[in-house]
Structures are given as structure tokens and as C-alpha cells.
Amino acid sequence: MSFRGHRQHLIIDADDTLWENNIYFEAAFDEFCDYLSHSRLSPPEIRAVLDEIEIVNAQIHGYGSRNFGRNLQQAYQRLAERDIGDADLRKVMSFAERILSQPIELIDGVEETLAELVQRHDLTLFTKGDPEEQKLKVDRSGLGVFFGHLGIVKEKNPDAYRALMAERSMPPATTWMIGNSPKSDVNAALAAGMNAVFVPHSRTWSLERQEIRNGGPGRLEVVQRFSDLVGLF
């Protein structure tokens, strides 16, 4: 089904929907595992410990590379098999700090697709994380010109979507959340009563993966590439 003939409110995720993001966190984690050099635990087992830490800390501190660095430090303090010094903790933090200096790598077709969609629909960029860090990514990406509104929240949950729709006077029936995360982009949006488009990404963060649930009034669409949105909208 196509919605090209009817103006829609398109709310679009940023990280791993418009540009690559999680690949840099994965690279930092790989460096961490090499530095930890645990005698017994495999990388997936180390990742499980880090996941536990991140789940707790995300509720307190939110997301972003600096918070990720603090999570790595806590994991190191829990798992290191040697005496821990300040130099060790600075080294672990440096793995995360390098994420900030990585280039903004736009996903194929993103810029061209946004340039076409903005001619027919109202576009909002909606992301979670550290506000300063996310604004910097938007500026460096050059994509901010396509969006009438930028929203940065601590967590993308149903309440956040309801608040956005109320603030921007978006009717749920013509409002769509578009993104790669089943948890934050699809399930939370559908639970808020709006529609959603799932754009899969092979490297989506493990804590954002969920079985997609579509039990509400909103429509669910799935596309394979961001550029496929042109055929939908």
C-alpha cells in the first residue's frame, strides 16, 4: 500500500537508521575484550556482563559514548583478573571516547530519500541519547535541513511518543515512526497508537532487539532499505 497521495507525519530515528552507529560501539567492545584478556570468559560472556550493567545504568544516566565508557569501566572493575589502576580505567574509557571522533557514515540512499520525502510530508528527527552528542551528529551529518523538528529524549517509550504527538499536533492515524530498533522505534510507537515502519539493520544493538508486537490500532510496514520509503510515502 502507498501513502504518497496523503500528507503524513514521518518521525525518523537517527542512529543506525540514517547513519552507522553501533558498529563503532562494537569496535570499542572488541578493543575492551582484547585489553581485558580474560583467561576464561568468551566475548559473548563478557558482553552479557556488560549488558547487565548497561540495562541498570541506562535508567540513571541514559545513553551515549561517554556513558558507554563508564559502563566499560564498571565491567572492567568487575571482571579484571589483575590489580586495577587509574591508567587502566583511563585506557578503557579511551575506547569509548574514540567513538566521538568517528566519521558520520550515512546509510545508502538516506540523503536522496529524505530530499524526496520532505517535498510531500512533515519530517521530524527523533532520537535518544546525550543531547550534546546527538546534536553534534546531526550537524556533522548535514541532514538537519530536511527536518522541521528535532527531538532528543532520554528514552523512546510510549509516553515519549504520546508527548511528541501532543506537542506537535500529530494525529496518530497519519503519524509514522521509522527506524531500525524493534524495541524503541517500532514496539514503543505502536504501543503509543501511531503507525511504524521497521527498517532492519544487521548490526542493531542487542538491547534494542525484540520480537515485533503489533497489537494496537496502528499500521506496521516493513521495508528492506531506507530508500524503499519513497515507494511507501
C-alpha positions in Angstrom: 0.0 0.0 0.0 1.2 3.5 -0.8 0.6 6.7 1.2 2.1 9.0 -1.4 -1.1 10.9 -2.0 -1.8 11.9 1.6 0.5 14.1 3.7 1.9 12.2 6.7 3.9 13.0 9.8 7.1 11.0 9.4 9.1 10.6 12.6 12.6 9.2 11.8 15.2 7.6 14.0 18.8 8.7 13.7 21.4 6.1 14.8 21.6 3.0 12.6 18.6 4.4 10.6 20.2 7.4 9.0 23.9 6.7 9.7 26.1 4.0 11.1 26.5 4.0 14.8 26.5 0.6 16.6 29.5 -0.6 14.5 31.7 1.9 16.4 30.4 0.7 19.8 31.1 -2.9 18.7 34.6 -2.0 17.7 35.2 -0.4 21.1 33.9 -3.5 22.8 36.3 -5.6 20.8 39.2 -3.4 22.0 37.9 -3.8 25.5 37.9 -7.6 25.3 41.4 -7.6 23.9 42.6 -5.3 26.8 40.7 -7.3 29.4 42.3 -10.5 28.1 40.2 -12.7 30.4 41.5 -16.2 30.9 38.1 -17.9 31.0 35.3 -15.7 29.7 34.5 -15.5 26.0 33.4 -12.2 24.3 29.7 -13.2 24.4 30.0 -13.9 28.1 31.7 -10.6 28.7 29.0 -8.9 26.6 26.4 -10.5 28.9 28.0 -8.9 31.9 28.2 -5.5 30.1 24.6 -5.8 29.1 23.5 -6.2 32.7 25.5 -3.1 33.6 24.0 -1.1 30.7 20.4 -2.1 31.5 20.8 -0.7 35.0 22.8 2.4 34.1 20.6 3.4 31.2 17.8 4.1 33.6 20.0 6.5 35.5 22.4 8.1 33.0 20.9 7.4 29.6 22.9 6.5 26.5 25.8 7.9 24.5 29.5 7.2 24.2 30.6 8.7 27.5 28.1 6.6 29.4 29.2 3.6 27.4 32.7 4.3 28.6 31.6 4.4 32.2 29.8 1.1 31.7 33.0 -0.4 30.2 34.9 0.8 33.3 32.4 -0.9 35.6 32.7 -4.1 33.6 36.5 -3.9 33.8 36.3 -3.4 37.6 34.1 -6.4 37.9 36.0 -8.8 35.6 39.7 -7.8 35.6 42.0 -10.6 36.8 44.7 -8.2 37.8 45.2 -5.1 40.0 43.3 -2.1 38.6 45.0 1.3 38.4 43.8 4.7 37.2 45.7 4.1 33.9 43.6 1.0 33.3 40.4 2.9 33.7 41.6 5.8 31.5 42.6 3.3 28.8 39.1 1.6 29.0 37.4 5.0 28.7 39.5 5.9 25.7 37.9 3.0 23.7 34.6 4.8 24.1 35.9 8.3 23.6 37.2 7.4 20.2 33.6 6.8 19.1 33.0 10.6 19.1 35.7 11.1 16.5 34.5 8.5 14.1 33.2 9.8 10.7 29.4 10.1 10.1 28.8 7.4 7.6 25.4 7.9 6.0 23.5 4.7 5.1 23.0 4.2 1.4 20.2 6.2 -0.1 19.4 8.2 3.0 20.1 11.7 1.7 18.3 11.2 -1.6 15.3 9.6 0.1 14.9 12.5 2.7 15.2 15.0 -0.1 12.2 13.4 -1.8 10.1 12.7 1.3 10.4 16.3 2.6 8.6 17.5 -0.5 5.4 15.6 0.4 5.5 15.0 4.1 6.3 16.6 7.5 9.6 15.2 8.8 10.7 15.0 12.5 14.0 13.6 13.7 13.5 11.8 16.9 16.4 10.2 18.8 17.6 9.2 22.3 20.9 9.7 23.9 23.1 12.5 25.2 21.7 15.8 23.7 25.0 17.4 23.0 26.4 14.3 21.3 23.2 13.7 19.2 23.1 17.3 18.1 26.7 17.1 17.0 25.9 14.1 14.9 23.0 15.8 13.3 25.2 18.8 12.5 28.0 16.7 11.1 25.6 14.6 9.0 24.3 17.6 7.2 20.8 16.1 7.3 19.2 18.6 9.7 17.9 20.7 6.8 15.4 18.0 5.9 13.7 18.1 9.3 11.1 20.6 10.7 11.7 19.5 14.2 14.5 17.7 16.2 13.5 15.8 19.4 16.1 14.2 21.7 14.8 12.2 24.7 16.3 10.1 27.4 14.2 7.1 26.4 11.9 6.4 23.4 9.0 4.8 25.1 5.2 5.1 24.5 5.0 8.1 26.8 7.7 9.9 24.8 5.8 9.3 21.6 2.5 10.4 23.1 4.1 13.6 24.3 5.7 14.3 20.9 2.3 13.8 19.1 0.6 16.1 21.6 3.4 18.8 21.3 3.4 18.7 17.5 -0.3 18.2 17.0 0.2 14.9 15.1 -2.9 12.7 14.6 -1.9 9.1 15.3 -3.6 7.8 12.2 -1.3 9.8 9.9 1.9 9.6 12.1 4.6 7.1 11.5 7.8 6.2 13.4 10.5 4.9 11.1 13.6 3.1 12.4 15.7 0.1 12.9 15.0 -0.7 16.5 12.2 -3.2 17.3 12.1 -2.0 20.9 12.4 1.8 20.7 11.2 2.6 17.2 8.6 0.0 16.4 7.0 -1.5 19.5 7.1 1.7 21.6 5.5 3.6 18.7 2.8 1.1 18.1 2.0 1.0 21.8 1.5 4.7 21.7 -1.1 4.3 19.0 0.8 5.5 16.0 2.0 3.7 12.9 5.5 2.3 12.4 7.9 1.3 9.7 10.6 -1.2 10.5 13.9 -0.7 8.6 16.1 -3.7 9.6 19.8 -3.2 10.3 22.1 -6.2 10.6 24.1 -4.6 13.4 21.3 -3.3 15.6 22.4 -3.1 19.3 21.4 -6.3 21.1 19.4 -4.5 23.8 17.2 -2.9 21.1 16.2 -6.3 19.6 12.7 -7.6 20.4 10.0 -9.6 18.8 7.8 -7.0 17.0 4.4 -6.8 18.5 1.5 -5.2 16.6 -1.5 -5.4 18.9 -2.7 -1.8 18.7 -4.6 0.2 16.2 -1.5 1.4 14.3 -0.3 0.0 11.0 3.0 -1.8 10.7 5.1 -1.7 7.5 8.4 -3.3 6.8 10.9 -2.2 4.2 14.3 -3.7 3.5 16.2 -0.4 2.8 15.7 3.2 3.8 15.3 4.1 0.1 12.3 1.9 -0.1 10.4 4.6 1.9 10.0 6.5 -1.4 7.6 3.8 -2.7 5.7 3.8 0.5 5.3 7.5 1.1 
